[in-house]
């Protein structure tokens, strides 16, 4: 047991204090994003919107995310990651507070679109900051620590969010989202100010390759879009599946979503440390994660037993623990060929595109053909994702021999 604890804590060693501060800022920020997992429930229950309307709102969510990620990458390369992160946190904080007062389909669509532009400028800036604060051998574990903070926030967020909904209503979530963003901006101001911190990796490319001409990265991009479309169903159509098919309450749904973050908090860092030392390449590990995620949807159609939702969540969580850290690390590694902000923006945009397509198409499919056939379509998308990752591995092997 002593050896187990030693190995666990040893997996966190060697990371810079700046990475730890960045993780804490992310934790505070993400702990408040408890509105997002409950968004589809809020829109159906409180605003009385149809699944079709919710689908279009989710498309606005994704479109705003895409533009925000692109803008964040451009601004990061131009003015630096610190200014982008600080401005994003403040603007997003006030945006979430205002969002609760928008109660029509049109106003909420516009509101969520603007907020996501503001919020997702933060993402590519965070990745570039992480890259600058990490030694080359620690980058994957630094990414994992950030994800750990995100998922610790998500594990507490939905559970607390379920309690808040049942006591004071959905409006309380918007206030918490806004306030936590503002608190994160204050912490950023005092801990990662460029005047008091130092960077570790100042890698500069004299003749940078444009990410838009990197064909290998585009294969990776499309694979991540398909993975993202599938993964995001767990935060839009799957909660509705829990409620409508398995008759679970908001509190139960919050606990199941919280399980995802809790398992990641306990197991992801040791798992990543173990896999880093394995013979598997980054792309092969992402591929394994995609297979596990496909299985997480397949089990939904195996049985009507409610306990299957726990098995599904665990399969998806393991797949996520493998795919996301190594896909992020692959993008960081590839960004050494060009402008980091540009590369990390495109990586972020892959999930923004997933938001645009995934939530809306998921809602439309559930509305027209039901949950069973929707899960089969998601499995098919993940199969294509797996094939693209296989092609990507072959291409990388060929590049290495040239």
Beta strands, then each sheet from edge to edge (+ up, - down):
end
